[in-house]
Amino acid sequence: MSGIAPIHNWQAKFAWACASWGLIPIVGFFLGILALIFGLIGWRRVWRRPEDLGIRHAVGAIIMGAIEIVVNVVGTTFIAIGVIELRR
């Protein structure tokens, strides 16, 4: 008997992959949105079918996705403000 069970919750795994790649600036905004959406879908799937596992992937993707969205919006705003100030 193995201690590692396969995770059949592809939504949670996809969300975690998006959250991991979402650390790339600018692209992270769109991947953060995908991570948040698929993380929520994956979390819902875990509550409906607990045998699919993936709760850690889903929750991690939700948290990371939300952080990536905020950081990318704030960072892009600061960059835009800096560019506008340089042109003056």
C-alpha positions as MATLAB code, in Angstrom:
seq = 'MSGIAPIHNWQAKFAWACASWGLIPIVGFFLGILALIFGLIGWRRVWRRPEDLGIRHAVGAIIMGAIEIVVNVVGTTFIAIGVIELRR';
ca = [
       0.000    0.000    0.000;
       1.396    3.377   -1.028;
       1.319    6.477    1.142;
       0.977    8.687   -1.914;
      -2.378    8.722   -3.642;
      -2.716   10.211   -7.124;
      -4.568   13.492   -7.369;
      -7.372   13.202   -9.917;
      -8.486   16.804   -9.426;
      -7.036   18.303  -12.616;
      -8.559   21.707  -11.886;
      -6.558   22.025   -8.673;
      -3.350   20.860  -10.380;
      -3.884   23.285  -13.273;
      -4.579   26.104  -10.815;
      -1.348   25.376   -8.954;
       0.610   25.341  -12.228;
      -0.890   28.726  -13.184;
      -0.053   30.107   -9.742;
       3.523   28.850  -10.024;
       4.057   30.370  -13.474;
       2.167   33.480  -12.377;
       5.279   34.709  -10.598;
       6.400   36.109  -13.954;
       5.673   39.877  -14.041;
       2.791   41.129  -16.231;
       1.877   37.589  -17.348;
       1.242   36.849  -13.670;
      -1.897   38.977  -13.722;
      -3.621   36.728  -16.242;
      -2.231   33.533  -14.760;
      -3.271   34.754  -11.298;
      -6.835   35.125  -12.522;
      -6.750   31.600  -13.968;
      -5.227   30.259  -10.745;
      -7.949   31.903   -8.682;
     -10.791   30.646  -10.890;
      -9.522   27.086  -11.254;
      -8.505   26.999   -7.589;
     -12.081   27.756   -6.599;
     -13.383   25.127   -9.027;
     -10.891   22.593   -7.686;
     -11.809   23.401   -4.087;
     -15.480   22.886   -4.889;
     -14.652   19.564   -6.515;
     -12.794   18.414   -3.369;
     -15.824   19.215   -1.222;
     -18.095   17.273   -3.574;
     -15.753   14.301   -4.087;
     -13.145   14.095   -1.292;
     -11.534   11.011   -2.822;
     -10.130   13.175   -5.668;
      -7.815   15.016   -3.253;
      -6.105   18.262   -4.281;
      -7.280   20.562   -1.470;
      -3.731   21.810   -0.857;
      -3.213   22.590   -4.518;
      -6.551   24.400   -4.708;
      -6.108   26.500   -1.573;
      -2.499   27.323   -2.439;
      -3.541   28.423   -5.915;
      -6.349   30.589   -4.534;
      -3.981   32.354   -2.145;
      -1.155   32.727   -4.670;
      -3.537   33.794   -7.448;
      -5.059   36.547   -5.309;
      -1.620   37.796   -4.255;
      -0.362   37.743   -7.852;
      -3.332   39.758   -9.072;
      -2.834   42.446   -6.421;
       0.948   42.603   -6.846;
       0.743   42.823  -10.638;
      -1.912   45.555  -10.565;
       0.025   47.612   -8.007;
       3.354   47.029   -9.763;
       1.996   47.938  -13.183;
       0.394   51.063  -11.717;
       3.698   52.154  -10.157;
       5.522   51.530  -13.427;
       2.941   53.602  -15.322;
       3.223   56.432  -12.788;
       7.026   56.335  -13.099;
       6.894   56.485  -16.894;
       4.455   59.423  -16.771;
       6.711   61.256  -14.318;
       9.772   60.695  -16.515;
       8.037   62.251  -19.496;
       7.362   65.514  -17.658;
];
